[in-house]
Amino acid sequence: MSSQEQFHDTTTSFSASLRATIEGIGGETITLRRLIEAIGEQGLLLLCGIASLPFLLPVSIPGVSTVFGAAIVLAALAITLNRLPWLPRRVLDREMPSDKLRAALGRGLDLVGKVERFVRPRLTGLTRAGMVSRFNGLMLMLAGILLMAPLGLVPFSNTLPAIAVLLLAMGMMQRDGVMVLAGYGFIGLTIGYFAVLALLAVRAGQGLGAVFGG
């Protein structure tokens, strides 16, 4: 992917694009490079949405957190700059089991189908090009960074930012400003949740310090 080429997002529905992507996944293992080739020119937003799905389902895929989290962050940066992204070879060529990814995306397809029934063009001012698009790209990048936080064993630590990524990607693809606003809301909810976790961790540390220092 050249970092100098501009991209165009897809006009195809998210579920139709996702179904085509699942059908294009073959072999025993899959890399992000081959997944991007399967997606073709259907857009960075589709890549972000697909990368969020494994975090919404109880499917364990080795290495997916680093690979897909980095893909979301770098794709969101590209959306902000309106250019195709440069991705490091280490991320592009990390192998993941195809069967588990197909299972995750297949189950994600059911979820997407349910959400997509409520998606339609509205509040389109929140999805237009220019500064609004750049701001949405920054919010998508923030959600990707939150998704990569090393809190995988903490309940909802991956789920909340993954929902934000999916809502932002679908909202931007289908020109639905309400979905974009919902994505903002889940980013705020994630930040609040992480702040509570940090506060609890500090208080726990202070309690242990009082016990062992007292």
N, CA, C and O of each residue as an XYZ file, in Angstrom:
856
protein
N       0.842     -1.204      0.000
C       0.000      0.000      0.000
C       0.873      1.248      0.000
O       1.725      1.409      0.874
N       0.677      2.093     -0.930
C       1.436      3.330     -0.957
C       0.830      4.342     -0.026
O      -0.390      4.498      0.037
N       1.700      5.041      0.710
C       1.200      6.045      1.649
C       0.825      7.332      0.942
O       0.352      8.276      1.575
N       1.040      7.379     -0.408
C       0.766      8.606     -1.135
C      -0.572      8.581     -1.862
O      -0.989      9.595     -2.421
N      -1.257      7.424     -1.863
C      -2.514      7.334     -2.598
C      -3.686      7.669     -1.693
O      -3.744      7.245     -0.539
N      -4.612      8.432     -2.236
C      -5.816      8.726     -1.477
C      -6.764      7.534     -1.549
O      -6.751      6.780     -2.522
N      -7.597      7.367     -0.499
C      -8.540      6.258     -0.498
C      -9.952      6.783     -0.636
O     -10.225      7.962     -0.413
N     -10.832      5.889     -1.003
C     -12.259      6.196     -1.086
C     -13.003      5.116     -0.330
O     -12.785      3.930     -0.578
N     -13.895      5.505      0.603
C     -14.594      4.461      1.353
C     -15.687      3.832      0.486
O     -16.059      4.352     -0.566
N     -16.177      2.703      0.969
C     -17.105      1.907      0.172
C     -18.540      2.401      0.289
O     -18.931      2.981      1.302
N     -19.317      2.162     -0.761
C     -20.754      2.455     -0.705
C     -21.542      1.172     -0.471
O     -22.764      1.215     -0.328
N     -20.851      0.021     -0.430
C     -21.487     -1.263     -0.167
C     -21.806     -1.372      1.319
O     -21.089     -0.823      2.155
N     -22.882     -2.079      1.643
C     -23.224     -2.241      3.053
C     -22.127     -2.996      3.776
O     -21.402     -3.791      3.178
N     -22.014     -2.737      5.071
C     -20.970     -3.382      5.866
C     -21.144     -4.895      5.857
O     -20.169     -5.630      5.703
N     -22.381     -5.367      6.019
C     -22.613     -6.815      6.096
C     -22.259     -7.507      4.784
O     -21.692     -8.600      4.800
N     -22.584     -6.888      3.649
C     -22.256     -7.486      2.353
C     -20.746     -7.544      2.156
O     -20.220     -8.540      1.660
N     -20.053     -6.484      2.541
C     -18.595     -6.464      2.420
C     -17.956     -7.483      3.353
O     -16.991     -8.151      2.983
N     -18.494     -7.600      4.563
C     -17.966     -8.564      5.523
C     -18.170     -9.990      5.021
O     -17.275    -10.824      5.150
N     -19.340    -10.277      4.449
C     -19.619    -11.616      3.933
C     -18.637    -11.966      2.812
O     -18.144    -13.092      2.748
N     -18.357    -11.018      1.943
C     -17.404    -11.253      0.856
C     -15.996    -11.486      1.410
O     -15.243    -12.303      0.881
N     -15.650    -10.771      2.471
C     -14.334    -10.945      3.083
C     -14.187    -12.329      3.690
O     -13.148    -12.969      3.530
N     -15.217    -12.798      4.387
C     -15.184    -14.136      4.997
C     -14.997    -15.193      3.919
O     -14.227    -16.136      4.098
N     -15.695    -15.040      2.805
C     -15.591    -16.012      1.716
C     -14.202    -16.013      1.088
O     -13.790    -17.000      0.480
N     -13.481    -14.900      1.239
C     -12.144    -14.801      0.658
C     -11.034    -15.318      1.553
O      -9.878    -15.361      1.132
N     -11.358    -15.715      2.788
C     -10.347    -16.216      3.725
C     -10.180    -17.720      3.529
O     -11.118    -18.486      3.745
N      -8.992    -18.135      3.123
C      -8.733    -19.557      2.912
C      -7.441    -19.979      3.584
O      -6.760    -19.169      4.212
N      -7.107    -21.265      3.447
C      -5.876    -21.778      4.024
C      -5.971    -22.004      5.521
O      -7.002    -21.745      6.142
N      -4.876    -22.493      6.089
C      -4.839    -22.771      7.525
C      -4.564    -21.527      8.348
O      -5.037    -21.407      9.478
N      -3.799    -20.600      7.785
C      -3.496    -19.363      8.494
C      -3.779    -18.183      7.580
O      -3.873    -18.327      6.361
N      -3.914    -17.016      8.190
C      -4.188    -15.783      7.465
C      -3.337    -14.675      8.066
O      -3.126    -14.647      9.278
N      -2.856    -13.782      7.252
C      -2.134    -12.612      7.732
C      -2.968    -11.370      7.445
O      -3.903    -11.410      6.644
N      -2.625    -10.275      8.099
C      -3.331     -9.021      7.843
C      -3.140     -8.601      6.392
O      -4.047     -8.037      5.780
N      -1.966     -8.874      5.843
C      -1.710     -8.528      4.445
C      -2.726     -9.223      3.522
O      -3.296     -8.590      2.633
N      -2.946    -10.531      3.741
C      -3.885    -11.271      2.897
C      -5.329    -10.859      3.182
O      -6.175    -10.890      2.289
N      -5.605    -10.472      4.428
C      -6.947    -10.004      4.756
C      -7.247     -8.703      4.028
O      -8.351     -8.511      3.519
N      -6.265     -7.810      3.979
C      -6.435     -6.550      3.257
C      -6.637     -6.815      1.774
O      -7.434     -6.143      1.119
N      -5.901     -7.813      1.237
C      -6.080     -8.170     -0.169
C      -7.483     -8.713     -0.419
O      -8.076     -8.460     -1.468
N      -8.018     -9.471      0.565
C      -9.381     -9.992      0.430
C     -10.410     -8.866      0.452
O     -11.415     -8.921     -0.256
N     -10.154     -7.849      1.264
C     -11.051     -6.694      1.330
C     -10.986     -5.902      0.028
O     -11.986     -5.350     -0.431
N      -9.787     -5.857     -0.559
C      -9.616     -5.120     -1.801
C      -9.698     -3.623     -1.555
O      -9.151     -3.118     -0.575
N     -10.372     -2.922     -2.433
C     -10.449     -1.464     -2.344
C     -11.749     -1.023     -1.688
O     -12.293      0.027     -2.028
N     -12.245     -1.812     -0.757
C     -13.533     -1.488     -0.164
C     -13.422     -0.559      1.036
O     -14.437     -0.219      1.643
N     -12.207     -0.141      1.390
C     -12.103      0.937      2.345
C     -11.461      0.617      3.671
O     -11.558     -0.496      4.189
N     -10.801      1.625      4.203
C     -10.160      1.529      5.507
C     -11.187      1.402      6.623
O     -10.928      0.763      7.642
N     -12.343      2.007      6.432
C     -13.378      1.910      7.467
C     -13.845      0.469      7.628
O     -14.102      0.017      8.744
N     -13.954     -0.250      6.518
C     -14.316     -1.661      6.581
C     -13.250     -2.443      7.341
O     -13.576     -3.311      8.150
N     -11.974     -2.140      7.085
C     -10.880     -2.799      7.798
C     -10.998     -2.570      9.302
O     -10.836     -3.504     10.087
N     -11.280     -1.334      9.706
C     -11.433     -1.027     11.133
C     -12.605     -1.799     11.737
O     -12.493     -2.366     12.824
N     -13.725     -1.812     11.022
C     -14.891     -2.520     11.541
C     -14.637     -4.006     11.691
O     -15.007     -4.604     12.702
N     -13.997     -4.616     10.678
C     -13.684     -6.041     10.744
C     -12.719     -6.326     11.882
O     -12.873     -7.322     12.589
N     -11.728     -5.468     12.067
C     -10.729     -5.678     13.119
C     -11.330     -5.572     14.519
O     -10.761     -6.097     15.476
N     -12.464     -4.904     14.647
C     -13.089     -4.767     15.968
C     -13.892     -6.004     16.366
O     -14.107     -6.238     17.555
N     -14.338     -6.798     15.391
C     -15.284     -7.878     15.670
C     -14.755     -8.963     16.610
O     -15.500     -9.394     17.490
N     -13.505     -9.429     16.469
C     -13.045    -10.473     17.398
C     -13.068    -10.060     18.863
O     -13.125    -10.919     19.743
N     -13.025     -8.762     19.138
C     -13.028     -8.284     20.521
C     -14.438     -8.257     21.110
O     -14.610     -8.083     22.316
N     -15.444     -8.431     20.250
C     -16.831     -8.389     20.711
C     -17.388     -9.775     21.001
O     -18.507     -9.913     21.494
N     -16.605    -10.791     20.694
C     -17.086    -12.165     20.792
C     -16.130    -13.010     21.619
O     -14.932    -12.727     21.643
N     -16.627    -14.038     22.297
C     -15.765    -14.897     23.123
C     -14.981    -15.896     22.288
O     -15.099    -17.107     22.480
N     -14.165    -15.376     21.344
C     -13.318    -16.223     20.502
C     -11.874    -15.797     20.713
O     -11.539    -14.631     20.500
N     -11.024    -16.708     21.123
C      -9.624    -16.394     21.376
C      -8.802    -16.656     20.123
O      -8.745    -17.785     19.637
N      -8.161    -15.607     19.598
C      -7.310    -15.734     18.419
C      -5.920    -15.236     18.798
O      -5.752    -14.038     19.030
N      -4.916    -16.111     18.869
C      -3.581    -15.689     19.292
C      -3.033    -14.545     18.451
O      -3.059    -14.601     17.222
N      -2.535    -13.504     19.121
C      -1.893    -12.382     18.444
C      -2.828    -11.353     17.873
O      -2.366    -10.354     17.322
N      -4.133    -11.554     17.980
C      -5.073    -10.647     17.307
C      -5.094     -9.264     17.943
O      -5.305     -8.269     17.249
N      -4.876     -9.187     19.260
C      -4.955     -7.894     19.938
C      -3.925     -6.917     19.385
O      -4.258     -5.776     19.065
N      -2.674     -7.362     19.272
C      -1.620     -6.496     18.762
C      -1.832     -6.164     17.291
O      -1.756     -5.002     16.892
N      -2.098     -7.191     16.488
C      -2.210     -7.001     15.038
C      -3.407     -6.128     14.683
O      -3.264     -5.137     13.966
N      -4.594     -6.492     15.186
C      -5.792     -5.755     14.812
C      -5.843     -4.390     15.488
O      -6.323     -3.424     14.896
N      -5.352     -4.302     16.726
C      -5.304     -3.000     17.389
C      -4.431     -2.026     16.625
O      -4.815     -0.879     16.399
N      -3.232     -2.497     16.220
C      -2.325     -1.641     15.444
C      -2.931     -1.285     14.096
O      -2.774     -0.160     13.620
N      -3.627     -2.241     13.477
C      -4.260     -1.971     12.183
C      -5.310     -0.875     12.306
O      -5.401     -0.004     11.441
N      -6.105     -0.910     13.377
C      -7.128      0.115     13.585
C      -6.486      1.478     13.769
O      -6.919      2.460     13.165
N      -5.445      1.544     14.608
C      -4.788      2.825     14.879
C      -4.184      3.402     13.598
O      -4.369      4.583     13.302
N      -3.464      2.575     12.839
C      -2.801      3.068     11.632
C      -3.800      3.386     10.522
O      -3.612      4.343      9.771
N      -4.865      2.582     10.417
C      -5.896      2.884      9.424
C      -6.626      4.173      9.785
O      -6.959      4.972      8.910
N      -6.874      4.370     11.083
C      -7.536      5.606     11.519
C      -6.655      6.820     11.247
O      -7.155      7.880     10.871
N      -5.349      6.667     11.434
C      -4.424      7.754     11.098
C      -4.507      8.068      9.607
O      -4.502      9.234      9.211
N      -4.584      7.026      8.786
C      -4.706      7.224      7.340
C      -6.014      7.924      6.979
O      -6.048      8.770      6.085
N      -7.096      7.562      7.684
C      -8.383      8.225      7.461
C      -8.281      9.702      7.812
O      -8.802     10.558      7.097
N      -7.604      9.992      8.919
C      -7.426     11.379      9.348
C      -6.656     12.178      8.292
O      -6.976     13.337      8.026
N      -5.639     11.548      7.691
C      -4.789     12.219      6.705
C      -5.310     12.044      5.274
O      -4.770     12.627      4.334
N      -6.384     11.218      5.117
C      -6.952     10.893      3.806
C      -5.910     10.276      2.877
O      -5.809     10.642      1.706
N      -5.139      9.335      3.418
C      -4.144      8.610      2.635
C      -4.153      7.147      3.033
O      -4.524      6.811      4.157
N      -3.751      6.284      2.131
C      -3.608      4.885      2.475
C      -2.449      4.721      3.451
O      -1.464      5.454      3.367
N      -2.555      3.764      4.382
C      -1.571      3.686      5.465
C      -0.331      2.892      5.103
O      -0.352      2.029      4.225
N       0.755      3.205      5.805
C       1.913      2.325      5.820
C       1.787      1.450      7.053
O       1.559      1.947      8.156
N       1.936      0.154      6.866
C       1.850     -0.784      7.979
C       3.156     -1.559      8.072
O       3.665     -2.017      7.049
N       3.710     -1.716      9.265
C       4.975     -2.451      9.412
C       4.817     -3.916      9.026
O       3.765     -4.518      9.245
N       5.880     -4.486      8.447
C       5.841     -5.877      8.002
C       5.504     -6.820      9.150
O       4.821     -7.824      8.951
N       5.979     -6.501     10.349
C       5.711     -7.348     11.518
C       4.217     -7.477     11.779
O       3.746     -8.533     12.200
N       3.474     -6.406     11.529
C       2.025     -6.427     11.697
C       1.354     -7.094     10.502
O       0.441     -7.903     10.671
N       1.803     -6.759      9.302
C       1.177     -7.278      8.087
C       1.309     -8.794      7.958
O       0.395     -9.457      7.468
N       2.456     -9.350      8.402
C       2.744    -10.758      8.136
C       2.617    -11.657      9.363
O       3.051    -12.808      9.325
N       2.036    -11.159     10.438
C       1.788    -12.000     11.608
C       0.675    -12.989     11.286
O      -0.429    -12.584     10.923
N       0.959    -14.290     11.417
C      -0.021    -15.302     11.042
C      -1.026    -15.557     12.157
O      -0.682    -15.579     13.339
N      -2.287    -15.750     11.747
C      -3.372    -16.064     12.665
C      -4.140    -17.246     12.089
O      -4.210    -17.386     10.868
N      -4.719    -18.101     12.928
C      -5.466    -19.253     12.417
C      -6.720    -18.832     11.657
O      -7.568    -18.118     12.192
N      -6.832    -19.276     10.416
C      -7.950    -18.871      9.558
C      -9.293    -19.334     10.100
O     -10.279    -18.598     10.045
N      -9.332    -20.569     10.629
C     -10.622    -21.103     11.068
C     -11.201    -20.282     12.213
O     -12.405    -20.032     12.256
N     -10.340    -19.860     13.143
C     -10.827    -19.061     14.272
C     -11.260    -17.675     13.813
O     -12.241    -17.127     14.314
N     -10.524    -17.109     12.856
C     -10.903    -15.792     12.360
C     -12.215    -15.875     11.590
O     -13.072    -15.003     11.738
N     -12.385    -16.916     10.767
C     -13.652    -17.085     10.044
C     -14.817    -17.257     11.015
O     -15.906    -16.723     10.802
N     -14.563    -18.021     12.099
C     -15.622    -18.227     13.088
C     -15.996    -16.905     13.752
O     -17.176    -16.606     13.937
N     -14.982    -16.118     14.108
C     -15.239    -14.832     14.766
C     -15.980    -13.881     13.847
O     -16.939    -13.228     14.258
N     -15.531    -13.805     12.593
C     -16.183    -12.889     11.650
C     -17.577    -13.378     11.274
O     -18.481    -12.575     11.041
N     -17.750    -14.713     11.216
C     -19.073    -15.257     10.924
C     -20.075    -14.912     12.005
O     -21.214    -14.546     11.716
N     -19.646    -15.030     13.255
C     -20.526    -14.657     14.356
C     -20.708    -13.139     14.391
O     -21.772    -12.631     14.744
N     -19.647    -12.435     14.017
C     -19.760    -10.981     13.936
C     -20.732    -10.538     12.868
O     -21.366     -9.490     12.994
N     -20.854    -11.341     11.801
C     -21.795    -11.019     10.725
C     -23.227    -10.987     11.243
O     -24.021    -10.141     10.832
N     -23.556    -11.911     12.148
C     -24.896    -11.902     12.751
C     -25.116    -10.623     13.553
O     -26.178    -10.006     13.481
N     -24.090    -10.235     14.321
C     -24.183     -9.013     15.124
C     -24.326     -7.787     14.236
O     -25.158     -6.915     14.487
N     -23.505     -7.735     13.194
C     -23.553     -6.594     12.269
C     -24.922     -6.493     11.612
O     -25.465     -5.399     11.457
N     -25.487     -7.655     11.221
C     -26.808     -7.651     10.594
C     -27.868     -7.060     11.497
O     -28.757     -6.348     11.029
N     -27.785     -7.350     12.803
C     -28.758     -6.811     13.753
C     -28.591     -5.299     13.919
O     -29.572     -4.558     13.978
N     -27.334     -4.855     13.993
C     -27.075     -3.420     14.157
C     -27.435     -2.661     12.893
O     -27.973     -1.555     12.952
N     -27.130     -3.269     11.737
C     -27.300     -2.579     10.460
C     -28.754     -2.243     10.153
O     -29.029     -1.344      9.358
N     -29.682     -2.956     10.775
C     -31.095     -2.639     10.564
C     -31.445     -1.237     11.040
O     -32.424     -0.645     10.586
N     -30.637     -0.708     11.959
C     -30.914      0.621     12.520
C     -30.051      1.706     11.875
O     -30.150      2.880     12.230
N     -29.206      1.303     10.927
C     -28.292      2.251     10.295
C     -28.938      2.827      9.043
O     -29.460      2.090      8.207
N     -28.897      4.148      8.919
C     -29.401      4.809      7.712
C     -28.826      6.226      7.679
O     -28.432      6.740      8.726
N     -28.767      6.858      6.540
C     -28.224      8.214      6.456
C     -29.025      9.201      7.301
O     -30.223      9.380      7.078
N     -28.380      9.834      8.256
C     -29.004     10.857      9.106
C     -27.894     11.633      9.805
O     -26.796     11.115     10.008
N     -28.182     12.860     10.166
C     -27.163     13.747     10.726
C     -25.878     13.644      9.909
O     -24.786     13.497     10.458
N     -26.030     13.722      8.594
C     -24.893     13.470      7.704
C     -23.780     14.511      7.854
O     -22.664     14.292      7.382
N     -24.068     15.623      8.497
C     -23.022     16.606      8.752
C     -21.885     16.050      9.597
O     -20.763     16.556      9.555
N     -22.186     14.996     10.371
C     -21.153     14.380     11.217
C     -20.329     13.347     10.456
O     -19.440     12.724     11.036
N     -20.606     13.154      9.166
C     -19.871     12.151      8.389
C     -19.264     12.733      7.119
O     -18.695     11.994      6.315
N     -19.374     14.026      6.928
C     -18.887     14.625      5.693
C     -17.362     14.707      5.710
O     -16.725     14.473      6.737
N     -16.787     15.046      4.542
C     -15.336     15.155      4.411
C     -14.846     16.442      5.084
O     -15.644     17.252      5.558
N     -13.537     16.612      5.117
C     -12.950     17.805      5.702
C     -12.624     17.636      7.169
O     -12.220     16.557      7.603
N     -12.799     18.700      7.933
C     -12.417     18.688      9.341
C     -13.224     17.672     10.140
O     -12.696     17.058     11.066
N     -14.494     17.487      9.794
C     -15.319     16.510     10.515
C     -14.762     15.107     10.321
O     -14.679     14.328     11.270
N     -14.379     14.789      9.087
C     -13.809     13.477      8.799
C     -12.500     13.277      9.546
O     -12.229     12.187     10.050
N     -11.694     14.317      9.617
C     -10.429     14.225     10.351
C     -10.674     14.000     11.838
O      -9.977     13.212     12.477
N     -11.663     14.693     12.383
C     -11.984     14.508     13.801
C     -12.465     13.081     14.052
O     -12.070     12.451     15.033
N     -13.325     12.572     13.156
C     -13.785     11.192     13.300
C     -12.624     10.212     13.228
O     -12.591      9.219     13.954
N     -11.669     10.501     12.342
C     -10.482      9.660     12.250
C      -9.684      9.663     13.545
O      -9.183      8.623     13.971
N      -9.563     10.830     14.172
C      -8.861     10.919     15.451
C      -9.592     10.139     16.535
O      -8.959      9.481     17.360
N     -10.921     10.209     16.539
C     -11.701      9.455     17.527
C     -11.554      7.950     17.298
O     -11.472      7.173     18.249
N     -11.521      7.556     16.037
C     -11.317      6.145     15.703
C      -9.937      5.685     16.165
O      -9.781      4.574     16.672
N      -8.937      6.549     15.985
C      -7.589      6.227     16.436
C      -7.539      6.091     17.958
O      -6.898      5.181     18.484
N      -8.218      7.002     18.664
C      -8.266      6.932     20.121
C      -8.903      5.630     20.578
O      -8.421      4.996     21.517
N      -9.987      5.226     19.919
C     -10.642      3.963     20.272
C      -9.702      2.780     20.047
O      -9.681      1.840     20.842
N      -8.921      2.830     18.956
C      -7.955      1.769     18.691
C      -6.865      1.704     19.743
O      -6.443      0.619     20.142
N      -6.406      2.867     20.195
C      -5.388      2.910     21.257
C      -5.945      2.336     22.552
O      -5.268      1.571     23.239
N      -7.180      2.706     22.884
C      -7.817      2.161     24.091
C      -7.986      0.648     23.970
O      -7.881     -0.078     24.958
N      -8.246      0.183     22.755
C      -8.413     -1.251     22.520
C      -7.117     -2.011     22.774
O      -7.148     -3.177     23.166
N      -5.980     -1.359     22.553
C      -4.684     -1.998     22.727
C      -4.172     -1.946     24.163
O      -3.109     -2.490     24.459
N      -4.914     -1.300     25.054
C      -4.487     -1.227     26.461
C      -4.306     -2.639     27.020
O      -5.145     -3.505     26.772
N      -3.224     -2.892     27.773
C      -2.920     -4.249     28.272
C      -3.822     -4.661     29.425
O      -3.352     -4.926     30.531
N      -5.131     -4.712     29.156
C      -6.105     -5.052     30.203
C      -7.027     -6.168     29.730
O      -8.202     -6.214     30.092
N      -6.473     -7.080     28.906
C      -7.294     -8.092     28.276
C      -8.064     -8.978     29.240
O      -9.126     -9.487     28.883
N      -7.554     -9.177     30.462
C      -8.226    -10.042     31.433
C      -9.305     -9.304     32.222
O     -10.071     -9.927     32.957
N      -9.369     -7.984     32.074
C     -10.363     -7.185     32.788
C     -11.652     -7.170     31.981
O     -11.618     -6.827     30.799
N     -12.784     -7.527     32.571
C     -14.054     -7.554     31.829
C     -14.360     -6.214     31.156
O     -14.199     -5.153     31.758
N     -14.801     -6.283     29.905
C     -15.247     -5.135     29.108
C     -14.119     -4.204     28.665
O     -14.388     -3.228     27.965
N     -12.859     -4.469     29.048
C     -11.780     -3.555     28.684
C     -11.534     -3.542     27.181
O     -11.134     -2.514     26.634
N     -11.766     -4.658     26.506
C     -11.674     -4.708     25.051
C     -13.026     -4.449     24.388
O     -13.094     -3.869     23.305
N     -14.094     -4.882     25.046
C     -15.422     -4.808     24.431
C     -15.873     -3.373     24.197
O     -16.367     -3.048     23.117
N     -15.707     -2.506     25.201
C     -16.201     -1.132     25.085
C     -15.536     -0.362     23.943
O     -16.245      0.223     23.124
N     -14.187     -0.338     23.856
C     -13.586      0.378     22.718
C     -13.862     -0.300     21.385
O     -13.929      0.374     20.357
N     -14.025     -1.638     21.380
C     -14.349     -2.333     20.125
C     -15.725     -1.908     19.617
O     -15.915     -1.722     18.415
N     -16.676     -1.755     20.524
C     -18.007     -1.256     20.125
C     -17.879      0.145     19.536
O     -18.520      0.466     18.536
N     -17.043      0.979     20.165
C     -16.825      2.337     19.649
C     -16.272      2.296     18.235
O     -16.731      3.041     17.368
N     -15.292      1.436     17.992
C     -14.705      1.309     16.654
C     -15.756      0.871     15.644
O     -15.861      1.454     14.565
N     -16.531     -0.144     15.984
C     -17.541     -0.666     15.062
C     -18.595      0.388     14.739
O     -18.967      0.560     13.578
N     -19.079      1.094     15.763
C     -20.110      2.112     15.540
C     -19.573      3.266     14.694
O     -20.262      3.755     13.798
N     -18.355      3.697     14.977
C     -17.766      4.785     14.193
C     -17.558      4.355     12.748
O     -17.861      5.109     11.824
N     -17.040      3.138     12.548
C     -16.779      2.665     11.191
C     -18.075      2.530     10.399
O     -18.158      2.984      9.257
N     -19.090      1.904     11.005
C     -20.365      1.738     10.314
C     -21.032      3.086     10.070
O     -21.581      3.325      8.994
N     -20.986      3.962     11.062
C     -21.600      5.277     10.912
C     -20.969      6.093      9.805
O     -21.665      6.750      9.031
N     -19.629      6.049      9.729
C     -18.918      6.809      8.698
C     -19.143      6.196      7.315
O     -19.279      6.918      6.328
N     -19.183      4.859      7.247
C     -19.402      4.194      5.957
C     -20.787      4.462      5.406
O     -20.946      4.718      4.212
N     -21.804      4.404      6.281
C     -23.187      4.505      5.844
C     -23.771      5.904      6.060
O     -24.976      6.109      5.917
N     -22.898      6.872      6.407
C     -23.311      8.272      6.579
C     -24.378      8.427      7.660
O     -25.341      9.174      7.490
N     -24.200      7.722      8.759
C     -25.155      7.775      9.872
C     -24.517      8.501     11.051
O     -23.730      7.918     11.797
N     -24.862      9.784     11.215
C     -24.298     10.573     12.289
C     -24.717     10.106     13.666
O     -23.990     10.318     14.637
N     -25.888      9.467     13.773
C     -26.326      8.952     15.077
C     -25.386      7.844     15.540
O     -25.030      7.792     16.717
N     -24.979      6.958     14.632
C     -24.029      5.909     14.975
C     -22.674      6.499     15.360
O     -22.008      6.005     16.270
N     -22.276      7.550     14.664
C     -21.020      8.219     14.996
C     -21.080      8.790     16.418
O     -20.137      8.645     17.196
N     -22.204      9.442     16.745
C     -22.371      9.976     18.101
C     -22.340      8.855     19.139
O     -21.766      9.017     20.216
N     -22.961      7.711     18.810
C     -22.935      6.568     19.722
C     -21.494      6.086     19.910
O     -21.106      5.693     21.009
N     -20.703      6.120     18.829
C     -19.285      5.760     18.940
C     -18.543      6.688     19.877
O     -17.739      6.237     20.693
N     -18.809      8.005     19.768
C     -18.221      8.957     20.714
C     -18.587      8.577     22.148
O     -17.747      8.600     23.048
N     -19.857      8.227     22.336
C     -20.338      7.888     23.671
C     -19.598      6.700     24.257
O     -19.264      6.701     25.441
N     -19.337      5.678     23.437
C     -18.629      4.501     23.942
C     -17.151      4.806     24.209
O     -16.544      4.184     25.079
N     -16.572      5.750     23.476
C     -15.210      6.174     23.799
C     -15.196      6.834     25.171
O     -14.326      6.551     25.995
N     -16.172      7.722     25.415
C     -16.268      8.365     26.726
C     -16.498      7.354     27.833
O     -15.914      7.461     28.912
N     -17.355      6.364     27.565
C     -17.631      5.313     28.544
C     -16.372      4.505     28.836
O     -16.118      4.150     29.987
N     -15.583      4.212     27.805
C     -14.337      3.467     27.986
C     -13.351      4.247     28.849
O     -12.745      3.696     29.768
N     -13.197      5.537     28.545
C     -12.269      6.369     29.313
C     -12.713      6.431     30.771
O     -11.885      6.335     31.677
N     -14.019      6.592     31.002
C     -14.529      6.614     32.374
C     -14.281      5.299     33.090
O     -13.910      5.286     34.264
N     -14.487      4.185     32.382
C     -14.278      2.854     32.961
C     -12.815      2.656     33.325
O     -12.506      2.151     34.404
N     -11.904      3.053     32.424
C     -10.483      2.918     32.704
C     -10.069      3.810     33.879
O      -9.213      3.428     34.676
N     -10.674      4.992     33.985
C     -10.360      5.893     35.096
C     -10.775      5.267     36.426
O     -10.056      5.371     37.420
N     -11.940      4.616     36.436
C     -12.391      3.928     37.656
C     -11.442      2.792     38.009
O     -11.095      2.613     39.177
N     -11.019      2.023     37.007
C     -10.068      0.933     37.249
C      -8.760      1.465     37.818
O      -8.190      0.876     38.737
N      -8.286      2.583     37.266
C      -7.047      3.178     37.760
C      -7.200      3.641     39.200
O      -6.302      3.450     40.019
N      -8.344      4.252     39.508
C      -8.596      4.721     40.871
C      -8.647      3.552     41.852
O      -8.099      3.631     42.951
N      -9.308      2.467     41.447
C      -9.384      1.283     42.305
C      -8.003      0.671     42.517
O      -7.677      0.211     43.611
N      -7.189      0.670     41.448
C      -5.832      0.129     41.563
C      -4.988      0.965     42.529
O      -4.232      0.418     43.332
N      -5.120      2.287     42.448
C      -4.374      3.176     43.361
C      -4.798      2.943     44.802
O      -3.957      2.844     45.695
N      -6.091      2.857     45.023
C      -6.593      2.631     46.392
C      -6.172      1.280     46.922
O      -5.852      1.142     48.103
N      -6.172      0.264     46.040
C      -5.714     -1.065     46.465
C      -4.254     -1.026     46.836
O      -3.839     -1.634     47.823
N      -3.456     -0.295     46.031
C      -2.037     -0.164     46.349
C      -1.803      0.556     47.654
O      -0.918      0.184     48.424
N      -2.598      1.596     47.911
C      -2.474      2.317     49.171
C      -2.860      1.432     50.352
O      -2.251      1.496     51.420
N      -3.894      0.598     50.140
C      -4.309     -0.309     51.211
C      -3.239     -1.333     51.521
O      -2.982     -1.626     52.688
N      -2.602     -1.890     50.482
C      -1.529     -2.853     50.703
C      -0.328     -2.183     51.353
O       0.346     -2.769     52.199
N      -0.073     -0.942     50.942
C       1.049     -0.204     51.568
C       0.802      0.020     53.036
O       1.722     -0.077     53.849
N      -0.439      0.322     53.384
C      -0.771      0.548     54.803
C      -0.635     -0.750     55.610
O      -0.197     -0.734     56.761
N      -1.021     -1.889     54.979
C      -0.941     -3.165     55.682
C       0.500     -3.579     55.927
O       0.870     -3.958     57.039
N       1.318     -3.502     54.866
C       2.695     -3.971     54.997
C       3.638     -2.919     55.570
O       4.743     -3.235     56.013
N       3.196     -1.683     55.556
C       4.068     -0.646     56.109
C       3.700     -0.240     57.513
O       4.405      0.516     58.181
N       2.562     -0.771     57.939
C       2.056     -0.330     59.200
C       2.490     -0.955     60.428
O       2.047     -0.566     61.509
